[in-house]
Amino acid sequence: MSVVVFVEEGDELSLQALAFARTLGETRAVSLDGPYAPAAWAAAISAAAEGADSIVAAGSDRGNELLAHVAARLDQPFAANVTRIEGDVVTRIRWGGSLLEEARLHGSPRILTVAPHVHEAEAPGAPVDLLPVDVADTPRVLDHVAPAGGGVSLRDAKVVVSGGRGVGSTEGFAIIEELAGLLGGAVGCSRVVTSAGWRPHTDQVGQTGTKISPDLYIACGISGATQHIAGCKGAKKILAINDDPEAPIMASADYAVIGDLHEIVPAISAELRKARG
């Protein structure tokens, strides 16, 4: 079987999708350059995949959008966030990770994206083919505006320090920002925080926010609703700081500190500064 997989340079999720694609058959990795134009990029990928059995991409915002355009162009079904495939039966993640669905994927080529953080990333090995693309007279993304504050993005951060309702206010996030800065990490938050207007939606970790996979996730004053856990369960280790030992997040935490985050978080920062002289 032959597989065409869309790979973005330097994108960890793309390399995970590549590893998955190689389990399906002989793989050709392709990429595109220039302004992002979904319809034009989909046309280029569709042409490159002529005669292929499968078209694969990462289950990222761009991967899902791009293959949705490919599927519409080829008039074929599309399965997003797939974890495994046997014949024409795919297993895919639904409802933010709370449900695994088995479904039959009809059509040829099979068009699917790979669920993030399910497969180990794999180096391209063979060269990635750069496809020509004509973006003239087609809608395209001309510019990308980074979230205010700069620094490490939530999606790429190795350490994320998040605050929830227990932080108490916009000003209360100063200690969260300090700890994240000392650890070289990013600041996140729960949905209730964005609803209160304390932090922008771009900082939200969860099913309706950003799904993350840091080495360490520090959840401060976060109860741990299902939609939040769906966003952070990819973390290798979770440290919960909460004054409620029965908070739902404790069931997902590898480590927990029970107490007032307004005392504990500054104490951790103080010890970090002391250790660094």
N, C-alpha and C positions, 0 to 999 in steps of 0.2 A: 504494500500500500504506500502511496505517496502523500506527503503532508507538507503544506506550506504554512509557516508560522511567522507571524509579524513580531519583530523584535525592535524595541527602542534602545538606543545606545545608553549604557549605564543604568538601565532600569532593572532592578532586582526581580520584579514580578515577571518581566519578559523572559528572564533566564529561567525562572521556575516553569513558565509555559513551554519553553524550549525543551526542558527536561521531560515534561509530560508528552510533548509532541513526538519525541524520539521513541517513546514506548509504542507508538501507533504505527510506525513504519519509517521508510526513507524520508528524511526531512530536508527541506530547503528553507533556510532562514532568510527573510527579506526585511528591508527597512525602507523608509522614505525620508526625504530631506525637504527642507523649505517650509513655508507657512502651512500650518495644519488646516487642511480643507477636507472635511469628512467625505463629501461626495467624490471629489477627485481622487483622494487616497483610496477609497473603496474601489473606484474604477481600475486603478493601477494594480491593486491586490487581486481583484477578480480576474484580470487579464493574466497575471502571473500564475494564478492557480488553475488555469484551464487544464483540464485533464486530471487534476489532483483529486484524491479521495477525501481529504480533510483540509479545512482551513482553521487555524488555531491562533489565538492571541491571549494575552494576559487578561484576567478579570479585573482590570483597572477601569477607571472612568473612560479613558481613551480607548482601551481595547474593546470594551463593551459597546461603546458608541460606534466605533469603526466597523466592527463585525455586524452590527445591526444594519448599517448601510450596505455592507457586502451582501447580507442575506436578502435585503429588499431588492437589491440590484439583480441577484441571481434567482429571486423568487423561491427561496428555500427556507426551511425552518432554522431557528437559531437557538442554541442552548447556552445560557450564561452560568458562570461559576460552577463548572464541572469539576468533580474530584476524581472520577474514574469512568471508564467506558469499557463495555464488553459487547462486541457486536454492535447492534444499534441501540443498546440500552445504556443510558447515561445516568450516573448518580450526580446530583448537583445540590448545592447548598441553597436553602430558601429561608425566608423570614429571619435574616440576620444571623444565621447559624443555628437557629433553634430547631430546624427541620432538615432532614436529608430526603430528597425526593428521587425516586427512580422513574425514569420516563423513557419512552421509545422515541428515538430521533430518526425520523424518516427523511429521505431526500439525499441527493448527491450533488456536490460534496457535502460532507458533514461540516457544519459551521458551529464552532464552540469557543468559549473562553474558559480559562483555567482558574479555579478558585485560588485566591491569594493564600500563600503560606501553608499550602498542603504538600507541595513537592519541593525538594531541595533544588536550589538553583544550579544550573550547569553551564559551564563556559561554552561559547559558540563553537570553538574548535575550528570548523571550516569557516571560510569567509562569509560574511553576511552580505547578500546581494542588495545593492542600493538601487531601487526601482526609479525610473524616470516618472515624473508626474506633472501633468499640465493643470495648473491651478487658475489659468485665465478664465474669466467670466464665471467663476464659481464662488459661493460664499466660503470665506476662510477666516481663520483667527489671525489678526494682524499684530496683536500685542498681548502680553500676559502681565497682569498687575499682581505683584507679590503681596501677601498679607502685610499689614502694618507691623512694624517691629523687626522684620527681617529675622536673622538667626536661622537656627535649624528648623526644618519643617517637621510637622507631626509625623508625616508618613515615613520620613527617612531617619528620624532621631533614634539613637541607641538608648537614650534615657528620656522618659516622659514623666513630668511631675504634674499631676492634675488636681484640681480643686473642685469641690462640690458645694452643696448648700451650707455645709459646716464652716466654709471659709467666711461667710457672713456678709461680704460686701465687695465692691470693686477694689477698695483700698486694701482689703484683706489679702488680695492676691500678690501683694508686694513680697511676702515671705515665700510664696510659691515660686515667684519669678527669681528670687535670690537663690533658692536651692537649685532650681533648674539651671541657672547660670553657672553655679559652682560645679555642677555635674556635666556641663557642656550639653545639656539637653534642651527639650522644648517644653512649653507650658500647654497643658490641655485643661479641659473642664468637662463637666457633665451637662446634660440638656437643661436642667433646672437653672444653671448658671446663665446660659445664653438667654433663656426665657426671661430671666430677671434683668437682663441687660448689663450684667457685670463683665462679660467677655463676648467677643464676636463669635459668630457661628463657625468661623474657620478654626477656632480652637476646640470645637466640640469633638469629643471622642464618643463613638457609639454607632448604632445601626443607622441613624439618620445624620451622623457626622462623619468623622474620619475613622477608618479601621486601621489600627496600628499593630506593629510587631517589634517593639523595642526589646533590648536585652533586659531592661528593668523598667517597670511601670510602678510609680509611687502614687497611690490614690489617697488624697487627703480630704477627709470629710465627705466622702462619697458613699452613699448607701449601697449602690451596686444593683440598680434596676437591670432587668433582662436586656434592654436595648443598649445599656452602657457596657455590660459584659460582652455583648456581641462585638463591640468595637475594640476591646482590649484583650480578648482571650488569646490573641496571637503572641502576647508578650511571653518571653522566656521565664521571667520571674515577676511576681506581683507582690508589692509591699503595701499593705493597707494601714493607714493611720486614722483611727476613728475612736470616738468615745463610747460607741455602742458595740459591745462584743458580739451582739446578735445580728449586726448588720449583714444583709445578704452577701455583700462582697467578701466577707470572711470565708465563705465556702470556696471562693476562687483564689484566695490569697495564698501565696507560699509562706509569707511572713506577715505578722501583724503587730502593731504597737497600739495598745489601748490607752487612750488618754486624750487630752486637749491638744489639737493640732497647732494651736497658737503658741503653745509652749514647746511641743516636740519638734516642729519643723525648724524654728530658729535655733534650737539646741543642736540639731543635726548640722545646720549650716555653720554654727560656731565651731563644732568639732572638725569639720572639713577645713575651715580656715586655719585652725590650730595645727592640724596635721601637715598643712602646706607651709607652715612657718609664717 
